[in-house]
Structure formats: structure tokens, C-alpha cells
Amino acid sequence: MDRPATATPATAREIILEIVRNMREGLEPLHYSTLAPAIYHVYLHPDDLDRLRGILPRIMDEAKRALDDEMENLNRASLAEKLKLAKRDGPKITPPEGGWQIQIVENHDDDAAPGDIMISSELALPAKDEFGAGSMTKRIATRRMGGVQTTSQKYEPAATAQPPAPPPADAVAVICYEDNSGRKTYHMIKNEIVVGRGGRDYWTDIKLDTLPDVSREHFRLRRDPASGQFFLKDLSRLGTTIDGERAPSSLEFDGADKRDLNREAAVPAKATIVLAGVVFMEFRST
């Protein structure tokens, strides 16, 4: 399908309006209150982000004010309600307990173009004890791509602990992690794997369902058959850490071009690997 052409770059005002639209789309009515998403991840094309970088703190501050104003407007009683001639459609919106949290970062997706605005927000829903249901997270994704606005939502139950399955006899390592689809365990049975979000032209052994902070091909994990030592090659833009230490980037960027410097970092037999501060992996050599 052909992608609509974007007429102009994204402006600061358009970004703020998209954040407010995401909040409206993500409202969740309960019985006595209506919850609004608290956490907003905003993804912009690198050209738009570079152009607006100097005023990002101002954009985030005014976006929070705009969210407050929109919540106040939605909560304001109509004249008919004030005169008791009509009942309110739903319970009032309550502000997030920890306040609005907004982060603006680069969108590294191949199909991103200047002017595109992608927002992923999160709303933690309380457990419903009367039904025996646990807590859930509501995720709201809004996009303005080529001037066309879209919205999608999904509800994710809290991950439940499952007893780990015994590794296959030929497994050389076990990797436990959690992404948007839940808690998972991966048994590494070959000497090299690729980890990332994957996508068209990007093969991954571990395909992560997570935010675009994680690159499509985030890192490669290699085992030296002779020594049994593991090595990690970071191929991302936002980085990878091993036990809190940042792995050296193996890529050198020159605008849209990139060159692999073939740099690797040794991975201990037991380590915590973190991708872009978003996905946490517990690695254990067997």
C-alpha cells in the first residue's frame, strides 16, 4: 500500500495536540472515576527531533499543561447538568497519581518520515477483585503518518510467574525476559543469535514486542565454541548494558549510513542485559 506523502515537518504544536488526542483516546471509565494514561512515549523522525531539540523541555512542559486543561474541560459540567436537566455521561477524569510523564525520542523505524508523530502511552488498570481478575495494562498507540491519524489499543494482563521449563540438552545458554506479550524463556542452542524488534529485512532469533527504543536488530550474541565464552555486539542507537556497564557500540553512523566496526563485549556466565533501558534480560550460560 502506498504511503501518504507528508506535506510539512512536525511542529511543536502538532506534537502537543497529538499527546492530548492520545489521552482522550485512552480514557478508561470505572464506576466512580475515569482514568487517563500517565506515561507517554513520543517518537519523531530524527530531522524533526534535531530541529526541535532546543525546545523539547518547553514542549513537554506545555504538553502537561495542555493535558491538565483538556482534563478540566472534559470534567466541566454542561449547563444542562448544572441545572439538573441532564445526567453526566460518565464519571470525572482523575489525574495520574504520579503526574504526567512524557518522553520524546527518535523514531528509528524504516518507514518513518519527517512530519510523522507516533505516541505510545500506558495506563495501569487496578485489579478487579470482585471478578477474581488481576491488574492489567492498557496500551494506546496513536499515529499521525502522512497527515492521516490512526489509533489502536490493547489490554495486557499482568505477567504471572510460570515454573521454568528445563533447558534442552544441547542448550548453551538460557535467556529470560519480559516484553509486551509477557514473560518468556529462550534456550540458546546455536553459537550466535540476533535480538531485536525484527521486521521486514530484519531477521531475529528473539523478536521483541516492545517500544521502538529497541532497534529492529539490537544486538548479536555470539559464543566461542573453543572457550565457551560469550560476546555481545551492540548494533543499536540507544545502547545495551551488561550488568550496568554500557557495551561499546559496534556501529559508526554517518547520517543515514552506518558502518560495522566489529566491536564486541565479553558477557559473564551470568549477567543482566538491558536494551535501551526498556527490556531487561537475565542471561545464564549452561
C-alpha positions as CSV (number, residue, x, y, z in Angstrom):
1,M,0.0,0.0,0.0
2,D,1.4,3.4,-0.9
3,R,2.3,5.7,2.0
4,P,0.6,9.1,2.0
5,A,3.1,11.9,1.4
6,T,3.8,14.2,4.4
7,A,3.4,17.9,3.4
8,T,5.4,19.5,6.3
9,P,7.6,18.6,9.2
10,A,6.0,18.1,12.6
11,T,5.6,21.3,14.6
12,A,5.7,21.6,18.4
13,R,2.0,22.5,18.5
14,E,1.1,19.4,16.5
15,I,3.1,17.2,18.9
16,I,1.2,18.7,21.8
17,L,-2.1,18.2,20.2
18,E,-1.3,14.6,19.4
19,I,-0.4,13.9,23.0
20,V,-3.7,15.4,24.1
21,R,-5.5,13.2,21.4
22,N,-3.8,10.1,22.7
23,M,-5.0,11.0,26.2
24,R,-8.6,11.3,25.0
25,E,-8.4,8.1,23.1
26,G,-7.0,6.2,26.1
27,L,-9.6,7.2,28.8
28,E,-10.8,4.3,30.8
29,P,-14.1,4.8,32.7
30,L,-14.5,2.9,36.0
31,H,-17.6,3.2,38.3
32,Y,-16.6,6.3,40.3
33,S,-13.8,7.8,38.2
34,T,-12.2,7.8,34.8
35,L,-8.5,7.0,34.4
36,A,-6.2,8.7,31.9
37,P,-2.9,7.3,30.6
38,A,0.0,8.6,32.7
39,I,3.1,7.7,30.6
40,Y,3.6,9.0,27.0
41,H,6.5,7.9,24.7
42,V,6.6,10.3,21.7
43,Y,8.6,9.2,18.6
44,L,9.7,11.7,16.0
45,H,11.7,11.5,12.8
46,P,15.4,12.3,13.5
47,D,15.1,15.5,11.4
48,D,12.1,16.8,13.4
49,L,13.8,15.9,16.7
50,D,17.0,17.7,15.7
51,R,15.1,20.8,14.7
52,L,13.1,20.9,17.9
53,R,15.8,19.6,20.3
54,G,16.4,23.0,21.9
55,I,12.8,23.5,22.9
56,L,12.0,19.9,24.0
57,P,11.7,20.8,27.7
58,R,9.3,23.6,26.8
59,I,7.2,21.3,24.6
60,M,6.9,18.7,27.4
61,D,6.0,21.4,29.9
62,E,3.3,22.8,27.7
63,A,2.1,19.3,26.8
64,K,1.5,18.6,30.5
65,R,-0.4,22.0,30.9
66,A,-2.5,21.0,27.8
67,L,-3.3,17.7,29.3
68,D,-4.4,19.4,32.5
69,D,-6.6,21.9,30.5
70,E,-8.1,19.1,28.5
71,M,-8.9,17.1,31.6
72,E,-10.5,20.2,33.2
73,N,-12.6,20.8,30.0
74,L,-13.8,17.2,29.9
75,N,-14.7,17.4,33.6
76,R,-16.6,20.7,33.3
77,A,-20.3,20.2,33.8
78,S,-22.6,21.4,30.9
79,L,-25.3,23.9,31.6
80,A,-28.0,21.2,31.4
81,E,-26.0,19.2,34.1
82,K,-25.7,22.3,36.3
83,L,-29.5,22.8,36.1
84,K,-30.0,19.1,36.9
85,L,-31.7,18.7,33.5
86,A,-29.3,16.0,32.3
87,K,-27.0,13.5,34.0
88,R,-23.3,13.3,33.4
89,D,-22.4,10.7,30.7
90,G,-19.6,9.2,32.9
91,P,-17.5,9.7,36.0
92,K,-15.0,12.5,36.1
93,I,-11.4,12.1,35.0
94,T,-8.8,11.8,37.8
95,P,-5.2,13.0,37.2
96,P,-2.5,10.3,37.4
97,E,-1.1,9.9,40.9
98,G,2.5,10.5,39.8
99,G,1.6,13.3,37.3
100,W,2.1,13.2,33.6
101,Q,5.3,11.5,32.3
102,I,6.4,12.4,28.8
103,Q,9.5,11.3,26.9
104,I,10.4,12.5,23.3
105,V,12.8,10.3,21.4
106,E,13.9,9.4,17.8
107,N,11.8,7.1,15.7
108,H,14.2,4.7,14.0
109,D,11.6,2.7,12.0
110,D,12.5,2.5,8.3
111,D,9.1,3.8,7.2
112,A,9.2,6.9,9.4
113,A,9.3,10.3,7.6
114,P,9.5,13.9,8.7
115,G,6.2,15.1,9.9
116,D,5.2,11.7,11.4
117,I,4.3,11.6,15.1
118,M,3.9,8.2,16.9
119,I,2.8,8.1,20.5
120,S,2.6,5.1,22.8
121,S,1.0,5.6,26.2
122,E,0.4,3.4,29.2
123,L,-2.4,3.1,31.7
124,A,-2.2,0.8,34.6
125,L,-5.6,-0.6,35.5
126,P,-6.4,-1.8,39.0
127,A,-7.3,-5.4,39.8
128,K,-11.0,-6.2,39.9
129,D,-11.2,-8.4,43.0
130,E,-14.9,-9.0,42.6
131,F,-14.4,-10.8,39.4
132,G,-11.2,-12.5,40.5
133,A,-9.2,-10.7,37.8
134,G,-5.7,-9.3,38.2
135,S,-4.3,-6.0,37.2
136,M,-3.9,-5.1,33.5
137,T,-2.0,-2.5,31.5
138,K,-3.8,-0.6,28.7
139,R,-1.6,0.5,25.9
140,I,-2.7,3.2,23.5
141,A,-0.9,3.9,20.2
142,T,-1.7,6.9,18.1
143,R,0.0,7.8,14.8
144,R,-0.1,10.7,12.5
145,M,1.6,9.4,9.4
146,G,1.4,11.4,6.2
147,G,-1.2,13.6,7.9
148,V,-3.5,10.5,8.5
149,Q,-4.4,9.8,12.1
150,T,-4.9,6.3,13.5
151,T,-5.4,4.8,16.9
152,S,-5.1,1.3,18.3
153,Q,-5.5,-0.1,21.9
154,K,-4.8,-3.3,23.6
155,Y,-5.1,-4.7,27.1
156,E,-2.3,-6.8,28.6
157,P,-2.8,-8.9,31.8
158,A,0.0,-8.8,34.4
159,A,2.5,-11.5,33.8
160,T,2.1,-14.5,36.0
161,A,5.1,-16.5,37.2
162,Q,5.5,-19.8,35.4
163,P,7.8,-22.6,36.5
164,P,10.8,-22.5,34.1
165,A,10.9,-25.3,31.6
166,P,14.1,-27.5,31.8
167,P,16.5,-26.4,29.1
168,P,17.2,-28.8,26.1
169,A,20.2,-31.0,26.5
170,D,22.0,-29.1,23.7
171,A,21.3,-25.6,25.1
172,V,24.3,-23.4,25.6
173,A,22.5,-20.6,27.4
174,V,19.1,-19.6,28.9
175,I,17.7,-16.1,28.5
176,C,14.7,-14.9,30.5
177,Y,12.9,-11.7,29.6
178,E,9.6,-9.9,29.5
179,D,8.1,-7.8,26.7
180,N,4.6,-6.6,25.9
181,S,3.4,-10.2,25.2
182,G,4.5,-11.4,28.6
183,R,7.3,-13.3,30.4
184,K,9.4,-15.7,28.2
185,T,12.3,-18.0,28.3
186,Y,14.6,-18.6,25.4
187,H,17.0,-21.6,25.2
188,M,20.0,-20.8,23.0
189,I,21.1,-23.9,21.1
190,K,23.3,-22.3,18.5
191,N,26.5,-20.3,18.7
192,E,25.1,-17.0,17.5
193,I,21.7,-15.3,17.8
194,V,20.2,-11.9,16.9
195,V,17.9,-10.0,19.3
196,G,15.7,-7.0,18.5
197,R,12.2,-6.0,17.3
198,G,12.7,-7.5,13.9
199,G,10.7,-6.5,10.9
200,R,11.0,-6.5,7.1
201,D,14.6,-7.4,6.1
202,Y,15.5,-7.9,9.8
203,W,15.7,-11.5,11.0
204,T,15.8,-12.0,14.7
205,D,16.1,-15.2,16.8
206,I,14.4,-13.3,19.8
207,K,11.8,-11.0,18.4
208,L,10.7,-8.5,21.0
209,D,7.3,-6.9,21.2
210,T,8.3,-3.6,22.7
211,L,8.8,0.2,22.1
212,P,10.8,1.5,19.2
213,D,13.5,2.5,21.6
214,V,14.7,-1.1,21.0
215,S,16.3,-1.4,17.5
216,R,15.0,-3.8,14.9
217,E,18.4,-5.6,15.2
218,H,19.6,-4.5,18.6
219,F,22.5,-6.9,19.4
220,R,24.1,-10.1,18.4
221,L,25.1,-12.7,21.0
222,R,28.0,-15.0,20.0
223,R,29.5,-18.0,21.8
224,D,33.1,-19.0,21.1
225,P,32.9,-22.8,20.7
226,A,36.5,-23.3,21.8
227,S,36.4,-21.4,25.1
228,G,32.6,-21.3,25.8
229,Q,32.9,-17.5,26.3
230,F,30.0,-15.3,25.2
231,F,30.4,-12.0,23.4
232,L,27.8,-9.2,22.7
233,K,27.9,-6.9,19.7
234,D,25.7,-3.8,20.1
235,L,24.1,-2.7,16.9
236,S,21.6,-0.3,18.3
237,R,21.2,3.5,18.5
238,L,20.1,3.7,22.2
239,G,22.6,1.2,23.6
240,T,22.9,-2.0,25.5
241,T,24.2,-2.5,29.0
242,I,25.8,-5.7,30.6
243,D,25.4,-5.7,34.4
244,G,25.0,-1.9,34.3
245,E,28.1,-1.3,32.1
246,R,27.4,0.1,28.6
247,A,28.6,-2.2,25.8
248,P,30.7,-0.4,23.2
249,S,28.7,0.4,20.1
250,S,29.8,-1.6,17.1
251,L,28.2,0.9,14.6
252,E,29.6,4.1,13.4
253,F,26.8,6.4,12.0
254,D,27.3,9.0,9.3
255,G,23.9,10.4,8.6
256,A,21.8,7.6,7.1
257,D,24.8,5.5,6.5
258,K,26.3,3.1,9.1
259,R,29.5,1.0,9.3
260,D,30.1,-2.1,11.5
261,L,33.3,-1.7,13.5
262,N,33.0,-5.3,14.7
263,R,33.3,-4.4,18.4
264,E,32.3,-6.9,21.0
265,A,32.0,-7.0,24.8
266,A,32.5,-10.1,26.9
267,V,29.4,-11.4,28.7
268,P,29.8,-13.1,32.1
269,A,28.4,-16.6,32.6
270,K,25.5,-14.9,34.5
271,A,24.5,-11.4,33.6
272,T,21.7,-8.8,33.3
273,I,21.4,-7.4,29.8
274,V,19.3,-4.2,29.3
275,L,18.2,-3.0,25.9
276,A,17.8,0.8,25.6
277,G,16.7,0.9,29.2
278,V,13.4,-0.8,28.1
279,V,13.8,-4.5,28.0
280,F,15.6,-6.5,30.8
281,M,17.1,-9.9,30.0
282,E,18.6,-12.4,32.5
283,F,21.3,-14.3,30.8
284,R,22.8,-17.6,32.1
285,S,25.3,-19.8,30.4
286,T,24.7,-23.5,30.8
